[in-house]
Amino acid sequence: MTLLEVVVDSLGALQRAVAGGAQRIELCSRLEVGGVTPTRGLMELAQANTTLPLCVMVRPRGGDFLYDDAELASMRADIAWLKERKVMSAVFGVLRADGSLDVERMRELVALARPLKVTCHRAFDRTPDKLAALDALIELGVERVLTTGGATDAHEGREELRKLVERARGRIAILAGGGVRAHNWRDIVRTSGVREIHSSTVFPLG
């Protein structure tokens, strides 16, 4: 079975995703910049309008994934609030200036997020050595990584996604996202072996 996670940045999009058969929701604001932390109002509306598992973006701004002390403080505060809301998962990623995963800061944020699950978002696709980054996420205990395999979209990156699935060996879920649509999701799943897909649109998996 393939699980469909749908990313939404409004109540209307959430309602359409639920009605269309989404099995999990990623909640954020401002999809036009790749998603940032949702407003608290949207978070509360989402929880009032669905019982689906919610994965919530923790990202203080668009752009790169190098954060200063003030931005990291904001992320810590948002994670603490998500714990109070008892969502399924916090979604974040922090990189170093050289593009590698900032393991020290990720370790701190992962520990703060517990007992919530953690998803590393597509900051992962900016890393120069994805197998090394994947190993680091596994060591940190991160449950899931959202990725195209480093390509423009998940269909183009399906062979790289396969390599990540093989490296993961079930220790972390590879969530294929980026351009996943009704016409290509089967090919992505068949080639890569992923069991979870992520899309901004909802479509039947039958």
N, C-alpha and C positions, 0 to 999 in steps of 0.2 A: 504494500500500500504506500502511496505517495501522499505526504502531507502538504497542504497549501497554506502558506502564511501570506497574508495580504497586508501591505503597508498603507496606512491611511493618515491623513492630516486634518480631517474634519469629521464632524458628527455625521454629515450626509454620506461621506465616503465609507465610514464605519457601517452605517446601516445598509448600504449597498453591498458591502463585503459580506456581512452576516447573512443577508437575504440570498446572496449568490452562492453560498456554501463554503466560505472560508473556514478553515479549521483552527487558525490561530491569527492573531492580529499583532502587527507592529504599529505602535502609536507614536507619532511625532508631529511636529509642526513644520511648515515651510519645506515641503518636498521639492520646491524649485531650487533650493540650495543643497539638496541631498538629505534634508531632514535635520531638525534640531530638537531640543527638549520641548515637549508639548507644554502648553499652558496648563495650569492646575484646573482651570475650568473645563478644558477639553478632557483632561484625565478623569475628572469626576463624572462628566457626561458619558464618557466611554464605559466606565464601570457601571453606570446606571442603565446602560442600554445593551449590554451583552454580558453573557457569562463565559464567553470564549477566553482562553488564556491570552493575557496581554503582555507583550514584550515592549518595553518603553525606552525610547531613545534618550540617552544622556549625552548631549552635545551642546555646548554653550553658544556655538556660532557655526556658520558655514566656513568653507575654506579648508585650510590644512588641519592636521591633527596634532600640532605642536601647541601645547597650552602653557600659559604662564601661571604664576601662583594664584592670581585672582580667579582665573578660569577654572583651575583645579578645585579651588574652594567652592565655586558654584556647583561643580559636578558632585562634590562630596555632599553638599546640601540637598541636591536633587535626589541623589541615591538614598539618603536618609529618609526623604519624604516618600519615595517609592516603597521603601520597606514598611512604612506606616500604612500605605495603601494596599500592601500585600499583593502586588502584581506578580506575574510568573517570573519575569526576567528583566534585568537591566541591560541595555544595549549600548556599548561604548568601546572606544579604542583610542590609545594614546601612542604616538610615535616619537622617536628621537629625530634630531635634525638630519641625520643620515638616512632617514626613512625606515630604519629598523624599529621593531616593536620596543616601546619603553617598558621593559619588564618590571623595573622597580615601581613605577607609578601604576602600572596595571595590577601588580600584586597588591598594592595598597587599596585600590578601588575594588578589586575582586573581594578582598577580605571584608571591606566595609559593606559590600552588597549582600553578603550572606545573611540570612539563608536563601535569598533570591538566587535564581540561576543567572548566569551571565552569558551574553552573546557578544562576540567581537564583531563589529560592523565592518563596512568595506574600507576602513583604514587599512585593513589587512592587504587589500589589493595594491596599496602603495609600497609595500615592503619589498626590498630587492631580492630577498631569499625567502620564498613562501614556505618551503619545507622547514626551514629553521624557525620561522615565525610560528608555524603550526606546532612544532615540537614545544616551543615556549608556551603557547596557549594550553597545550595538554598538561605541561608541568604545572601551570598555574591553576589547573582544575576548571578552566573555562568550558562550558558545556557545548557551545555552538559557535561556528564562525560563518558569517555571511560573505560570500565571495563569488566573483565571476571566474575565478581561476587566474585572475590578473589580466584578463582580456577585456575588450570593449564591452562585451556582454557574455552572458553565461553560455549561450549557444556556441559562440566563437571559442570560448574557453573550456568546452566540455571535456577535451582530452586532458587538460591541466587539472580540471576538477576530478577526473578519474584518478590522477596521481595523488591528489590530496586525500581522496577517499581511501585509497590503498595505504597511504602513510598513516592515516588516522586509525585504521584497524578497530573502529568502533569506540575509540577512546574519546572522541569529540565528534559532534555531528557537523557535517558539511552541508550548509544551507545554500543552495544555488540561487543566486539572484542577479538581476540586471538584464533587462530585456526578455524576461521569461513571459511567454504569452501562450495562448491556446494552440497556436500552430506549431510551436517548437518545443514545448515542455516534455513531450514524450521522447523526442530525440535526445534532449539533455539528460533525462533520467536514464534512458537505455545506454547511452554511451558512458556516462560518468559513474553510474551506480549510486547517485545520491538518493536519499529517501525523503528529502524535504526540499521544497522549492518556495521561492519568495517572489512576489509580483505586486505591482501597483494596480493590477486589474484582477478581477475574479472571473473564473471560468470553471466549467465542470471538468472533473478528473475522470469521468467515466469513459 
